[in-house]
Amino acid sequence: MIPVPNGVKVWLATGYTNMRREFPGLSLMVQETLKRDPDSGHLFCFRGRKGGLIEVIWHNGQGGVAGRSTAHVDPIPVSKPPYH
């Protein structure tokens, strides 16, 4: 477990993300899509296509950290927008 300082926000990307991206690719996605600074110290979480894989990027003040975890439970669902 990595201790996270108080005041850190957790950003969850909606939809699914290509999990072949490494830290630089996901950082660019944070900058372009969320209009946020990936070096801000906040956690940015991305979901794989099948929902069983989550990748988190975080800049801890000393360098970028990318973590990947496989869910051992049911895949995380993605809500679909309502159709009008």
C-alpha positions, 0 to 999 in steps of 0.5 A: 500500500502506498500512503497518499497525502491528504487533499489528493483527488482521485480522477476516474476515466470513464469508458475504457482505456488502451492498457498498452499505454505506459506512464507517458501515454496516460499522462498525455491523455490526462493533459489533453482529455481532462485538462489536468496536470498529471504531475499535480499529485492526484491519482488518475485511474483508467479501466481496461476494456473488459473491466478486470484491469485498472491502471493508476498513475500518480506523481509523488513529488519525486517521480511518476508512478504507474500501478496496474492491478487485476480485479479478482471480482466481477468486472467494473461496469461502465455506465452508458449514457441515456438515449434520447 
